[in-house]
């Protein structure tokens, strides 16, 4: 009930962006279960570019929608799903971006994988911690 109240307080545009982000989270999560990972960069490829100021507002709105949808997403690999969903949303609006895949050592010495997305200097899905980028597309 609390989530429904929060949703109703959003503007109409924010609600539409949230719905788009949630549908993309679900679609991409299912896609990752079926498609071999080596094909994912080809499916979601795109060059990096800088961000112009008129696009900053929509980018901030997309970042918020992705964050909200990630909070209710059923997938374990939220960072990858969120990065790919945000890439789709940005690409739809002709905003170029770059997805980074990285690794870091966890507390127990095990390697931890993470994905983050940037457009220009803005992070849509945050890098967090000390992850070292090993691949980007």
NORRA-V714149 format. One record per residue. N is the residue number from 1. RES is the residue in three letters. PHI is phi in whole degrees, -180 to 180 (* if undefined). BURIAL is + if it has 24 or more other ideal C-beta (glycine too) atoms within 12 Angstrom, else -. Layout:
# NORRA-V714149
N_RES_PHI_BURIAL + N_RES_PHI_BURIAL
This chain:
# NORRA-V714149
1_UNK_*_- + 2_UNK_-63_- + 3_UNK_-65_- + 4_UNK_-66_- + 5_UNK_-64_- + 6_UNK_-60_- + 7_UNK_-62_- + 8_UNK_-68_- + 9_UNK_-81_- + 10_UNK_-72_- + 11_UNK_-70_- + 12_UNK_-60_- + 13_UNK_-64_- + 14_UNK_-66_+ + 15_UNK_-64_- + 16_UNK_-64_- + 17_UNK_-65_+ + 18_UNK_-63_+ + 19_UNK_-62_- + 20_UNK_-62_+ + 21_UNK_-63_+ + 22_UNK_-66_+ + 23_UNK_-62_- + 24_UNK_-66_+ + 25_UNK_-59_+ + 26_UNK_-66_- + 27_UNK_-63_+ + 28_UNK_-69_+ + 29_UNK_-60_+ + 30_UNK_-70_- + 31_UNK_-61_+ + 32_UNK_-65_+ + 33_UNK_-78_- + 34_UNK_-107_- + 35_UNK_-89_- + 36_UNK_-60_- + 37_UNK_-61_- + 38_UNK_-62_- + 39_UNK_-90_- + 40_UNK_-62_+ + 41_UNK_-57_- + 42_UNK_-67_- + 43_UNK_-70_- + 44_UNK_-117_+ + 45_UNK_-74_- + 46_UNK_174_+ + 47_UNK_-77_- + 48_UNK_-84_- + 49_UNK_-153_- + 50_UNK_-86_- + 51_UNK_-106_+ + 52_UNK_-95_- + 53_UNK_-57_- + 54_UNK_-62_- + 55_UNK_-89_- + 56_UNK_-60_- + 57_UNK_-65_- + 58_UNK_-68_+ + 59_UNK_-64_+ + 60_UNK_-63_- + 61_UNK_-68_+ + 62_UNK_-66_+ + 63_UNK_-58_+ + 64_UNK_-66_+ + 65_UNK_-65_+ + 66_UNK_-64_+ + 67_UNK_-63_+ + 68_UNK_-64_+ + 69_UNK_-67_+ + 70_UNK_-63_+ + 71_UNK_-69_- + 72_UNK_-112_+ + 73_UNK_-70_+ + 74_UNK_-84_- + 75_UNK_-84_+ + 76_UNK_-74_- + 77_UNK_-92_+ + 78_UNK_-59_+ + 79_UNK_-64_+ + 80_UNK_-70_+ + 81_UNK_-62_+ + 82_UNK_-64_+ + 83_UNK_-64_+ + 84_UNK_-69_+ + 85_UNK_-65_+ + 86_UNK_-64_+ + 87_UNK_-59_+ + 88_UNK_-63_+ + 89_UNK_-65_+ + 90_UNK_-69_+ + 91_UNK_-63_+ + 92_UNK_-61_- + 93_UNK_-99_- + 94_UNK_60_- + 95_UNK_-108_+ + 96_UNK_-80_+ + 97_UNK_-152_+ + 98_UNK_-136_+ + 99_UNK_-99_+ + 100_UNK_-117_+ + 101_UNK_-113_+ + 102_UNK_-143_+ + 103_UNK_-132_- + 104_UNK_-152_- + 105_UNK_-86_- + 106_UNK_-82_- + 107_UNK_-63_- + 108_UNK_-92_- + 109_UNK_87_- + 110_UNK_-77_- + 111_UNK_-77_- + 112_UNK_-119_- + 113_UNK_-98_+ + 114_UNK_-151_+ + 115_UNK_-125_+ + 116_UNK_-142_+ + 117_UNK_-129_+ + 118_UNK_-126_+ + 119_UNK_-128_+ + 120_UNK_64_- + 121_UNK_-99_- + 122_UNK_-92_+ + 123_UNK_-94_+ + 124_UNK_-85_+ + 125_UNK_-108_+ + 126_UNK_-68_+ + 127_UNK_-70_+ + 128_UNK_56_- + 129_UNK_49_- + 130_UNK_-108_- + 131_UNK_-73_+ + 132_UNK_-106_- + 133_UNK_-66_- + 134_UNK_-113_- + 135_UNK_-156_- + 136_UNK_-142_+ + 137_UNK_-151_+
